[in-house]
Amino acid sequence: MDGVPRVPEQRRPDSAAESAGLRFGLLGPVRAWRGEDPLATGSPQQRALLAALLLREGRTATAAELIDALWGEEPPSQALAALRTYASRLRKVLDAGVLVSESGGYAIRGARSLDLTDAQDLAAEADKARAAGDLCHAREVLRRALALWDGEALAGVPGPYAETQRVRLEEWRLQLLESRLDMDLEQGCHAEAVSELTALTAAHPLRERLRELLMLALYRSGRQAEALAVYADTRRLLADELGVDPRPDLRELQQRILRADPALAKPSAPQPEPVVARPRPAQLPATVPDFTGRAGFVRELGEILASAEGRVMAVSALAGIGGVGKTTLAVHVAHQARAAFPDGQLYVDLQGAGPQAAEPETVLGSFLRALGTADSAIPDSLEERAALYRSVLDGRRVLVLLDNARDAAQVRPLLPGTEGCAALVTSRVRMLDLAGAHLVDLDVMSPDEALALFTRIVGEERVVSEREAALDVVAACGFLPLAIRIAASRLAARRTWTVSVLAAKLADERRRLDELQAGDLAVKATFELGYGQLEPAQARAFRLLGLADGPDISLPAAAAVLDLPLEETEDLLESLVDTSLLESAAPGRYRFHDLVRLYARACAERDEWPPREREAALSRLLDFYLATAAGVYATERPGDRLVDHLERTEYPGLAFTDPTAARDWLYAEANCLLATARLSAASPATLGRAIDLLWAALDLSESGANSREYETTAQALLSAAREVGVARVEARALMTLAHAHVDGGRFGEADEEAAQVIRLAQAADDLLPVCWAQNARGIIALYQNRNADGEEHLSQAIQHFRTLGDRPGEASALCNLSRIHLATGRTQSAVALAQQGMEIYDAMGNSMRGANGRYALGMALTRTGRLDAATARLTEALDVFRESRQRLWEGMTLFRLAEVDLAADRSAQAATTAELALTVLRGIGGEWRRGNVLTVLGHALTGIGQTGRAQACWRESLRIYEELGSPEAASVRDLLNTAQAA
């Protein structure tokens, strides 16, 4: 980084400092440590001397230079004596040999550990990583460098030299920060960067590079008007403060935004290095001409093979599902490595997936003949042939490709045993017992690789106009190379088909495997080979696990499906992993490839008899999720009565005593849990439990990560419930959907649904949904400015909750009623109601809902002007919401904290906090809540002089309110009229 003081001489110290374990810090207060123990660095002037010496890069500074550094042009009369005293004291602290006297001056020798040196090294490493295209590493390294600052560099150190260096170090820190933010934007983290850049532009209003980055971040976040407003604010500020125009880069960015330059829309990504193939004649099969992707595996395996020289042997074993491209990859890598094996390349298909695997002695006979051994010299026994094979290879450099191996026992006799040779092995089985082998688990292609392979086979002209359909095709193929090759070959052979026609054919899951065959290639046949070799218990596990939905399945959930103990289930699943019919997604989690799952389901329908075995397996899985989710709910909400009103389960779930572990389970299982609920909607026998599962897992609606899937699941269950026509079931399904719609900001729909819940649940004599629906209608009425209706609903909810003895429910309604009182000017009673609700939660140990009480209390305290108390309660709530992963409430609490900052005239802090709220609420909470945050952000931006951007925020919030018909539109319109008239 330009203009930054370097200290290269301190890289290789004398032994004194190293043996003493001395560390120094300049990026903050000037400090020193011996090991972990801090050292007393003395008075400010003494610290100034230490800083000046450390910044001299190990060179000697004369007494005159040091006096000038400490006191400038007006040193005291006894400056030299004072300097010697400071040096003497430092020498005693740092030990002899560290601070040395030379030629009438001083130097520090051996300051090996200095935070500034560390920061410079990290910055250089980041530069190299960025130049190499590794932005992830470069960003992480820069974060580490910036973390070394502990406040202002050389803090509290007097003297002109320290002041100069302080300015230079702060400028460098800002350069590093700009570089890191630039890479944040390059990697698509624009929304997250807006909050930080808002704070930085407030702190450094004349720094144009920060303004430029803020404009780009806003534009990429879909906030074009604000981005242009930043430019207008900057131009006005520069003219007023400096009498200059913005620099050309900033003006160019404004023009590019105005014309919606497509190059601005997406960050650039470094292009992968091309894979260079160097085919040579040999026994290897020809590499496919359209080999695509796999660059990382090609590089990894190539390095292993290249290491064979000078070693006894290099062995790499590739394992993976049938059709994943093990042979294609191995052949390609082998061709690339031919130059390293000038004495030949051997190849054999060991036919390990078929009923008649090749015998090792037969293969050895073939290899020996290929290596020049006469038939008459080839012995009969396996042991003798293996020994001769190793002898023939002695002194040669040969690559052996053993394709489609059955197991390690088949492979061992075929491995070369001499220096310079190497072997590549492919198999559906993971060869854990192949000693010394480098094991590689080959996964499916990435979407980009899959699309590239499909395009190569079909032709760019046909694909480019139907890119979305092509993506649908490769996704339907599960990104499995064999399936993509078959699908692409079918399309290439049918000129009248479009890509969309093929995509439509593959969209039908029940027909997909039948569509994926061309000539003698068929995905189903590839899977059939592996399935046919399973033991009965393995085959049953394979079939039943395929019935479950979701991206993967945990070991306890799989045990429920199979109705087996955990240990036995794990043994079965691990054996399926070893056959590559199942994948180990993570410790204790397993998954099918999409096409393998379809095949497993087809096998279940064909082989799992009678059908009730399939139904029982899915029922056990639903029970497992419902019982566990109910336990999680009870653990997080002591005293809550919901769990007493859920359907009973026959199969047990997991038990938790630690709320954190319970919460971790819920979010880890979210996708699988929701998928199971959707799957269970198909049967009236399981529909009620599926709806109760969704109710028990309602935290997923507020999490942000799972909000959309939760709502989709609730809608699917409601449709199924209406077909069944049972009032109790329909009421509960409606309650889950109403809850999702409140979280999503669709209050009109939620209110209608909650009203239906009350009618249906009362008819079914199911009181708990009535309580919840009245509570929901109360808060919805508040949002819609119908305060009298809201008070009536909440008063009824409180009475119903008390009838049930549901204290947490009562607390929730009291906190909501507090907000009605606040909206109608009854601030003191609002504080009392929120305090009462919070105290109920706290008395029951319900910390998560206690955070909702603190949220309501914080709002009421803000309105009464008790801002410190409001900040304290809201901060407590924020910590809980973050820990509980409640993104909706985390974002709303940040919004309320921004309101407190505004009331306390902390505009810069309010802007930063409001931007954080927008980032957290991105994609959740609905447009009405977003409009509220934008309105507050506009006020905060006005306070820091960014009036153009403030008006852009208000225009956006006005658009939102007008589209929703919200009463807030009038007040925002007044804000804009006032601002424009000023």
VEXDOMAR-824673 format. One record per residue (C-alpha): residue in one letter; x, y, z. Coordinates in steps of 0.5 Angstrom, whole numbers, padded with zeros to 4 digits, always signed. Each point is the difference from the previous one (the first is absolute). Last residue first. Layout:
residues N
aXYZ...
***
This chain:
residues 982
a-0073+0048+0003a-0006-0001-0004q+0003-0007-0002a+0001-0002+0007t-0007+0002+0002n-0004-0003-0005l+0004-0007+0001l-0002+0000+0007d-0007+0002-0001r+0000-0006-0005v+0003-0004+0006s-0006+0002+0004a-0005-0002-0005a+0002-0007-0002e+0000-0002+0007p-0007-0002+0000s+0002-0006-0004g-0004-0001-0007l+0005-0006-0001e+0002+0003-0007e+0000+0007+0003y+0004-0002+0006i+0006-0003-0004r+0000+0006-0005l+0001+0004+0006s+0005-0004+0003e+0004+0000-0007r-0001+0008+0000w+0002+0001+0007c+0007-0004-0001a+0002+0004-0006q-0002+0006+0004a+0005-0002+0005r+0005-0001-0006g+0000+0007-0002t+0000+0002+0007q+0007-0003+0002g+0001+0005+0005i+0001-0004+0006g-0006+0001+0003t-0004+0000-0006l+0003-0008-0001a-0003-0001+0007h-0007+0002-0002g+0000-0004-0007l+0002-0006+0004v-0006+0001+0004t-0004+0000-0006l+0004-0006-0003v-0002-0004+0006n-0007+0001+0000g+0000-0001-0007r+0003-0007+0001r-0005-0002+0005w-0006+0002-0005e+0004-0004-0005g+0000-0007+0003g+0004-0003+0006i+0005-0004-0004g+0004+0000-0006r+0005+0005+0003l-0002+0002+0007v+0007-0001+0002t+0003+0004-0005l-0005+0006+0001a+0001-0001+0008l+0007+0001-0001e-0001+0006-0004a-0005+0003+0005t+0006-0001+0005t+0005+0004-0004a-0005+0005-0001a-0002+0001+0007q+0008+0000+0002a+0001+0006-0005s-0006+0003+0003r+0001+0000+0007d-0005+0005+0002a-0002-0004+0006a-0007-0001-0003l+0003-0002-0006d+0004-0005+0003v-0006-0003+0004e-0003+0000-0007a+0006-0004-0003l-0001-0005+0006r-0007-0001-0002f+0002-0002-0007l+0006-0004+0003t-0006-0004+0004m-0004-0001-0006g+0006-0003-0004e+0002-0005+0006w-0008-0001+0001l+0000-0003-0008r+0007-0003+0001q-0002-0004+0006r+0006-0005+0000s-0001-0001+0007e+0007+0003+0002r-0002+0006-0004f-0007+0001+0003v+0003-0001+0007d+0006+0006-0001l-0005+0004-0003a-0005+0000+0005e+0005+0002+0005t+0002+0006-0004l-0007+0002-0001r+0000+0000+0008a+0006+0004+0001t-0002+0005-0006a-0006+0001+0003a+0003+0001+0007d+0005+0005-0003l-0006+0003-0004r-0005+0002+0006g-0004+0005-0005t-0007-0003+0002r+0000-0002-0008t+0007-0004+0001l-0003-0003+0006a-0006-0003-0003m+0004-0003-0006g+0005-0003+0005l-0005-0003+0003a-0003-0003-0006y+0007-0003-0002r+0001-0002+0007g-0006-0004+0000n+0002-0003-0006a+0006-0002+0003g-0003-0004+0005r-0003-0004-0005m+0007-0003-0001s+0002+0000+0007n-0006-0004+0003g+0002-0001+0007m-0007+0000+0002a+0001+0006+0005d+0003+0004-0006y-0005-0001-0005i-0005+0002+0006e+0004+0006+0001m+0001+0002-0007g-0008+0000-0001q-0001+0004+0006q+0006+0005-0002a-0004+0001-0007l-0006+0001+0004a+0003+0005+0004v+0004+0004-0005a-0007+0000-0004s-0004+0003+0006q+0005+0006+0000t+0000+0001-0007r-0007+0001-0001g+0000+0004-0007t-0004-0005-0004a+0006-0003-0004l+0003-0002+0007h-0006-0003+0003i-0001-0004-0006r+0008-0002+0000s-0002-0002+0008l-0005-0005-0003n+0005-0003-0004c+0004-0001+0006l-0006-0003+0004a-0002-0005-0005s+0007-0003+0000a+0000+0000+0008e-0007-0004-0001g+0003-0005-0004p+0006-0001+0004r-0005-0001+0006d-0004-0005-0003g-0005-0002+0005l-0005-0002-0005t-0006+0005+0003r+0006+0005+0000f+0002-0001-0007h-0007+0002-0002q-0001+0006+0004i+0006+0003-0002a-0002-0002-0008q-0006+0004+0002s+0003+0006+0002l+0005-0001-0006h-0006+0000-0005e-0003+0006+0003e+0006+0004+0000g+0001-0001-0007d-0007+0002-0002a+0001+0007+0004n+0007+0000-0003r-0001+0000-0008n+0006+0003-0002q+0001-0006-0005y+0007-0002+0004l-0004+0000+0007a-0006-0004-0004i+0005-0005-0002i+0003+0000+0008g-0007-0002+0002r-0002-0005-0005a+0006-0004+0002n-0002+0000+0007q-0007-0002-0002a+0003-0006-0005w+0004-0002+0006c-0005-0001+0005v-0005-0003-0005p+0005-0005-0002l+0001-0002+0007l-0008-0001+0001d-0001-0006-0004d-0008-0001+0001a+0000-0002-0007a-0006+0005-0002q+0005+0005+0004a+0006-0002-0004l-0004+0001-0007r-0002+0007+0002i+0006+0003+0003v+0004-0003-0005q-0004+0003-0005a+0001+0007+0003a+0008-0002+0000e+0000-0001-0007e-0004+0007-0002d+0005+0003+0004a+0006-0003-0003e-0002+0002-0007g+0000+0007+0002f+0006+0000+0004r+0005-0003-0005g+0006+0003+0003g+0004-0007+0000d+0000-0001+0007v-0008+0001+0000h+0000-0005-0006a+0003-0005+0003h-0004+0000+0007a-0006+0000-0005l+0002-0006-0003t+0002-0004+0006m-0007+0002+0003l-0004-0002-0007a+0003-0007+0001r-0002+0000+0007a-0007+0002-0002e+0000-0005-0006v+0001-0006+0005r-0005+0002+0005a-0005+0001-0005v+0001-0006-0004g-0002+0000-0007v+0006-0004-0003e+0000+0004-0006r+0001+0006+0004a+0005-0003+0004a+0005-0002-0006s-0001+0007-0003l+0002+0003+0007l+0006-0005+0000a+0003+0003-0006q-0001+0007+0002a+0004-0002+0007t+0005-0003-0004t+0001+0006-0005e+0000+0005+0006y+0005-0005+0004e+0005+0000-0007r-0001+0008+0000s+0002+0001+0007n+0006-0005+0000a+0006+0004+0001g-0004+0006+0002s+0000-0003+0007e-0007+0003+0002s-0004-0006-0004l+0005-0005+0002d-0002+0002+0008l-0007-0003-0002a+0003-0007+0001a-0006-0003+0004w-0005+0003-0004l+0003-0003-0006l+0000-0007+0003d-0007+0001+0003i-0002+0001-0008a+0004-0007-0001r-0003-0003+0005g-0007+0001-0002l+0002-0002-0007t+0003-0007+0002a-0007-0004-0001p-0003+0004-0005s+0006-0001-0005a+0004+0004-0005a+0001+0006+0005s+0006-0005+0003l+0004+0002-0006r+0000+0007+0002a+0001-0001+0007t+0006-0004-0002a+0003+0005-0004l-0001+0005+0005l+0004-0004+0005c+0005-0002-0005n+0001+0008-0001a+0000+0002+0007e+0005-0006+0003a+0006+0004+0001y-0005+0006+0002l-0003-0004+0005w+0006-0004+0003d+0004+0006+0001r-0006+0003+0004a+0000-0006+0005a+0007+0000+0001t+0000+0007+0002p-0006-0001+0004d+0004-0005+0004t-0005-0006+0003f-0002-0003-0006a-0003-0007-0002l-0001-0003-0007g-0006-0003-0002p-0004-0006+0001y-0005-0004-0004e-0007+0000+0002t-0002+0007-0001r-0005+0004+0003e-0004+0006-0003l+0002+0007+0003h-0004+0004+0005d+0005-0002+0006v+0006+0003-0004l-0003+0007-0001r-0001+0001+0007d+0006+0004+0001g+0003+0000+0007p+0007-0001-0002r+0001+0003-0007e+0007-0002-0003t+0000-0007+0003a-0008-0001-0002y+0001+0002-0007v+0006-0005-0001g-0004-0005+0003a-0006+0001-0004a+0005+0000-0006t+0003-0007+0002a-0007-0003+0001l-0002+0003-0007y+0006-0002-0003f+0001-0007+0002d-0008-0001-0001l+0001+0002-0007l+0005-0005-0001r-0004-0006+0003s-0005+0002-0005l+0004+0000-0006a+0003-0007+0002a-0007-0003+0002e-0003+0003-0007r+0006-0004-0004e-0002-0006+0004r-0007+0001-0001p+0001-0002-0007p+0001-0007+0001w+0005-0001-0003e+0007+0004-0001d+0002-0002-0007r-0003+0003-0006e-0002+0007+0004a+0006+0000+0004c+0004-0002-0006a-0003+0006-0004r+0001+0005+0007a+0008-0003+0000y+0000+0002-0008l-0002+0007+0001r+0004+0001+0006v+0006-0002-0004l-0002+0005-0005d+0000+0006+0005h+0007-0003+0003f-0002-0003+0007r+0002+0004+0007y+0003-0002+0006r+0001+0003+0007g+0004-0002+0006p+0007+0003-0002a-0002+0004-0006a-0003-0001-0007s+0002-0007+0000e-0003-0003-0006l-0004-0006-0002l+0001-0005-0006s+0007+0001+0000t+0001-0007+0002d+0004+0003+0006v-0005+0004+0002l-0005-0005+0000s+0004-0004+0005e+0000+0007+0004l-0007+0000+0000l-0001-0008+0003d+0005+0001+0005e-0003+0007+0002t-0007-0004+0001e+0003-0005+0004e+0003+0005+0005l-0007+0004+0000p-0004-0005+0001l-0005-0002-0005d-0007+0002-0002l+0002+0001-0007v-0003+0007-0001a+0001+0002+0007a+0008-0002+0000a+0000+0004-0006a-0002+0006+0004p+0005-0002+0005l+0006+0000-0005s-0002+0007-0003i-0003+0000-0007d+0001+0004-0006p-0003+0005-0005g-0007-0001+0002d-0005-0006-0002a+0000-0007+0003l-0002-0005-0004g+0007-0002-0002l+0002-0002+0007l-0005-0006-0001r+0003-0003-0006f+0008+0001+0002a-0002-0003+0007r-0003-0006-0003a+0005-0001-0005q+0005+0001+0006a-0003-0005+0004p-0001-0005-0006e+0007+0000-0002l+0002+0005-0006q+0003-0002-0007g-0006+0001-0004y-0001+0007+0003g+0007+0002-0003l-0001-0003-0007e-0007+0003+0000f+0002+0007+0001t+0004-0001-0007a-0006-0003-0003k-0004+0006+0002v+0004+0005-0003a+0000-0003-0007l+0005+0000-0005d+0000-0006-0005g-0004+0004-0005a-0003+0007+0003q-0003-0001+0007l-0002+0006+0005e-0007+0000-0002d-0002-0006+0004l+0004+0003+0006r-0005+0006+0000r-0006-0003-0001r-0003+0000+0007e+0004+0007+0001d-0004+0003-0005a+0005+0006-0002l+0004-0004-0004k-0005+0000-0006a-0001+0008+0001a+0007+0001+0000l+0001-0004-0007v-0005+0005-0003s+0003+0006+0003v+0007-0002-0003t-0004+0000-0007w-0001-0006-0004t-0001+0000-0007r+0008-0002-0001r-0001-0006+0004a+0007-0004+0000a+0003+0006+0004l-0006+0000+0005r+0001-0007+0001s+0008+0001+0001a-0001+0005+0005a-0005-0004+0004i+0005-0006+0000r+0006+0005+0002i-0003+0003+0005a-0002-0006+0003l+0007-0003+0000p+0002+0007+0003l-0004+0000+0006f-0002+0007+0001g-0007-0003+0003c-0002-0001-0007a-0006+0004+0002a+0005+0006+0001v+0003-0001-0006v-0007+0000-0004d-0002+0006+0004l+0006+0004-0001a-0001-0001-0008a-0007+0002+0001e+0003+0007+0003r+0005+0000-0005e-0005+0000-0006s+0003+0005-0005v+0007-0002+0001v-0001-0008+0000r-0002-0001-0007e+0006+0004-0003e+0005-0002+0005g+0000-0008-0002v-0004-0006+0003i+0007-0003+0002r+0004+0006+0002t-0006+0003+0003f-0002-0006+0005l+0007+0000+0002a+0000+0008+0002l-0006-0001+0003a+0002-0005+0005e+0007+0004+0001d-0004+0006+0002p-0005-0004+0004s+0006-0003+0004m+0001-0008-0002v-0002-0006+0004d+0005-0002+0006l+0006-0004-0001d+0003-0003+0007v+0007+0000-0001l+0005-0005+0005h+0007+0001-0001a+0002-0007+0001g+0006-0002+0006a-0004-0007+0002l-0006-0001-0004d-0005-0002+0006l-0004+0006-0001m-0001-0001-0007r-0007+0003-0001v-0004-0004-0005r-0003+0002-0006s+0007+0000-0003t+0006+0003-0004v+0007-0001+0001l+0006+0004-0002a+0007-0003+0001a+0007+0002+0000c+0007-0002-0002g+0006+0004+0002e+0003-0004+0005t-0003-0007+0000g-0006-0004+0003p-0005+0000-0006l-0007-0002+0002l-0003-0005-0003p+0000-0005+0005r-0003+0005+0005v-0006+0002-0005q-0005-0006+0001a+0001+0000+0008a-0001+0007+0000d-0007-0001-0003r-0004+0000-0006a+0004+0004-0005n-0003+0004-0005d+0006+0002-0004l+0007-0001+0002l+0005+0005-0003v+0007-0002+0000l+0005+0005-0001v+0007-0002-0001r+0007+0002+0001r+0005-0005+0000g+0006-0002+0004d-0004-0006+0003l-0006-0001-0004v+0002-0007-0003s+0001-0002+0008r-0007+0002+0002y-0003-0004-0005l+0004-0006+0001a-0002+0000+0007a-0007+0001-0001r+0000-0006-0005e+0003-0004+0005e-0005+0002+0005l-0006-0001-0005s+0002-0007-0002d+0002-0002-0007p+0006+0003-0002i+0002+0004-0006a+0006-0002-0004s-0003-0004-0005d-0005+0006-0002a+0006+0005-0001t+0001+0006+0004g+0000+0006-0004l-0004+0005+0005a-0006-0001-0004r+0001-0008+0002l+0001+0002+0007f-0006+0004+0000s-0005-0005-0003g+0003-0006+0005l-0001+0005+0006v-0007+0001-0002t-0002-0007-0001e+0003-0001+0007p-0004+0005+0003e-0006-0003-0002a-0005+0005-0004a-0007+0001+0004q-0006-0005-0003p-0006+0003+0003g+0001+0007-0002a+0002+0006+0004g+0008-0002+0001q+0000-0001-0008l+0008+0001+0001d+0001+0004-0006v+0007+0000-0001y+0005+0005-0002l+0008+0001+0000q+0004+0006-0002g+0007+0000-0003d+0008+0001+0002p-0001+0007-0001f-0004+0001+0006a+0001+0008+0002a-0002+0002-0007r-0006-0005+0000a-0003+0005+0006q-0005+0003-0004h-0003-0006-0003a-0001-0003+0007v-0004+0006+0002h-0004-0001-0006v-0001-0007+0001a-0001+0000+0008l-0006+0006-0001t-0003-0004-0005t+0000-0006+0004k-0003+0003+0006g-0005+0004-0004v-0006+0000+0005g-0004-0005-0004g+0001-0005+0006i+0000+0003+0007g+0007+0002+0002a+0007-0003+0002l+0007+0002-0003a+0006-0003+0003s+0007+0003-0001v+0006-0004+0001a+0007+0003-0001m+0006-0005+0001v+0007-0001+0003r+0002+0007+0000g+0005+0004-0004e-0004+0001-0006a-0008-0001+0002s-0001+0007+0002a-0002+0002-0007l-0006-0005+0001i-0002+0003+0006e+0000+0007-0003g-0004-0002-0006l-0005-0003+0005e-0001+0007+0003r+0000+0004-0006v-0005-0004-0004f-0004+0000+0006g+0000+0007+0001a-0001+0001-0008r-0006-0005+0000g-0003+0004-0005t-0002-0002-0007f+0003-0006-0005d-0004+0001-0006p+0006-0004-0004v-0001-0006+0004t+0007-0003+0002a+0002-0006-0004p+0001-0006+0003l+0007-0001+0003q+0004-0006-0003a+0005+0006-0002p+0000+0005-0006r+0001+0007+0004p-0005+0006+0001r+0002+0006+0003a-0006+0003+0003v+0000+0008+0003v-0005+0001+0005p-0002+0008+0000e+0002+0004+0006p-0007+0002+0003q-0002+0007-0001p+0000+0005+0005a-0007+0003+0002s-0003+0006-0002p-0006+0003+0005k-0006+0001-0004a-0005+0006-0001l+0006+0005-0002a+0002-0004-0007p-0008+0001-0002d+0001+0008+0000a-0006+0002+0002r+0000+0007-0004l+0000+0004+0007i+0004-0005+0003r+0006+0001-0005q-0001+0007+0000q+0001+0000+0008l+0006-0004+0000e+0003+0004-0005r-0001+0006+0004l+0003-0004+0006d+0006-0002-0004p+0001+0007-0003r+0001+0004+0007p-0006+0003+0003d+0000+0008-0001v+0004+0005+0004g-0001+0006+0005l+0002-0004+0006e-0005+0000+0005d-0006+0003-0004a+0002-0003-0007l+0002-0007+0003l-0007+0000+0004r-0004+0001-0006r+0003-0005-0004t+0000-0005+0005d-0007+0001+0002a-0002-0001-0008y+0005-0006+0000v-0004-0003+0006a-0007+0002-0003l+0002-0005-0006a+0001-0006+0004e-0006+0002+0004a-0004+0000-0006q+0003-0007-0003r-0001-0004+0007g+0000-0007-0003s+0005-0002+0004r+0005+0000-0006y-0001+0008+0000l+0000+0001+0007a+0007-0004+0000l+0002+0004-0006m-0001+0007+0003l+0003-0002+0007l+0006-0002-0003e+0000+0006-0004r-0001+0004+0007l+0006-0004+0003r+0004+0002-0006e-0002+0007+0001r+0003+0001+0007l-0003+0007+0002p-0006-0002+0005h+0005-0005+0004a-0004-0002+0006a-0007+0001-0004t+0003-0004-0006l+0003-0005+0005a-0007-0001+0003t-0003-0001-0006l+0005-0004-0003e-0001-0005+0006s-0007+0000-0001v+0000-0001-0008a+0005-0006+0000e-0005-0005+0002a-0004+0001-0006h+0006+0000-0004c+0003-0006+0002g+0000-0003-0007q+0008-0002-0001e+0002+0006-0003l-0004+0004+0005d+0004-0003+0005m+0006+0001-0004d-0001+0008+0000l-0001+0000+0007r+0006-0004+0002s+0004+0005-0004e-0003+0006+0003l+0001-0003+0007l+0008+0000-0002q+0000+0007-0003l-0004+0002+0006r+0006-0003+0005w+0005+0003-0005e-0003+0007+0001e+0000-0002+0008l+0007-0002+0000r+0002+0006-0004v-0003+0005+0005r+0002-0003+0006q+0007+0000-0003t+0000+0007-0001e-0003+0001+0007a+0006-0004+0003y+0005+0004-0003p-0003+0006+0002g+0000-0002+0008p-0005-0003+0005v-0002-0007+0000g-0007-0001+0002a-0002-0005-0005l+0006-0002-0004a-0006-0003-0005e-0007+0001+0002g-0004-0005+0002d+0003-0007+0001w+0002-0002-0007l+0002-0007-0001a-0007-0002-0003l+0001+0004-0006a+0006-0005-0002r-0005-0006+0002r-0005+0003-0005l+0005+0001-0005v+0002-0007+0000e-0007-0002+0000r-0002+0004-0006a+0006-0003-0004h-0001-0007+0002c-0007+0001-0003l+0002+0004-0006d+0005-0005-0003g+0001+0003-0007a+0007-0001+0000a+0001+0008+0001r-0005+0000+0006a+0005-0006+0003k+0006+0004-0001d-0003+0007+0003a-0003-0004+0006e+0007-0003+0001a+0003+0007+0000a-0006+0003+0005l+0002-0006+0004d+0007+0002+0001q-0001+0007+0001a-0005-0002+0005d+0005-0004+0004t+0005+0005-0001l-0004+0005+0003d-0002-0005+0006l+0007-0001+0002s+0003-0006+0001r+0007-0001-0002a+0003+0007+0004g+0007-0003-0001r+0004+0006+0001i-0003+0007+0003a+0005+0006-0002y+0003+0006+0004g+0005+0006-0002g+0006+0002+0002s+0004-0004-0005e-0004-0007+0003s-0004-0001+0006v-0004-0006+0000l-0007-0002+0002v-0001-0007-0001g+0007-0003+0003a-0002+0001+0007d-0007-0001+0003l-0006+0003-0003v-0002+0004+0007k+0007+0002+0002r+0001+0002-0007l-0006+0004+0000r+0002+0004+0006s+0007+0002-0002a-0003+0002-0007y-0005+0005+0004t+0006+0002+0004r+0004+0001-0006l-0005+0004-0003a-0001+0005+0006a+0007+0001+0000l+0000+0002-0007a-0007+0004+0001q+0003+0004+0006s-0002+0007-0003p-0006-0002-0003p-0001-0001-0007e-0004+0005-0004e+0001-0002-0008g-0003-0007+0001w-0001-0003+0007l+0001-0008-0001a+0002+0000-0007d+0005+0006+0000i+0003-0003+0006l+0000-0007-0003e+0004+0003-0006a+0005+0004+0004a+0001-0007+0004t+0002-0003-0006a-0005-0006-0003t+0004-0007-0001r-0004-0004-0005g-0005-0006+0002e-0005+0002-0004r+0000+0007+0003l-0008-0001+0002l+0002-0004+0006l+0005+0006+0002a-0005+0005-0001a-0006-0004+0004l+0005-0001+0006l+0002+0007+0000a-0007+0002+0000r-0002-0005+0006q+0005+0003+0004q-0003+0007-0002p-0007-0003+0002s+0003-0002+0007g+0002-0007+0001t+0000-0007-0004a-0002-0004+0005l+0000-0007-0003p-0006-0005-0001d+0001-0007+0001e-0002-0005-0005g+0007-0002-0002r+0004+0007+0001w-0005+0005-0002a+0001+0007-0002r-0005+0006-0002v-0001+0006-0004p-0008+0001+0001g-0003-0002-0007l+0003-0002-0006l+0007+0000+0003g+0001-0006+0004f+0006-0004+0002r+0002-0007+0002l+0006-0003+0003g+0001-0007+0001a+0006+0001+0004s+0004-0005-0004e-0003+0003-0007a+0002+0007+0003a+0007-0002+0002s+0001-0004-0006d+0002+0005-0005p-0006+0001-0005r-0002-0002-0007r-0006+0003-0002q+0001+0007+0004e+0004+0003-0006p-0006+0000-0004v-0003+0005+0004r-0005+0004-0005p-0003+0006+0001v-0006+0001-0005g+0000+0005-0006d-0003-0005-0005m-0003-0007+0002
***
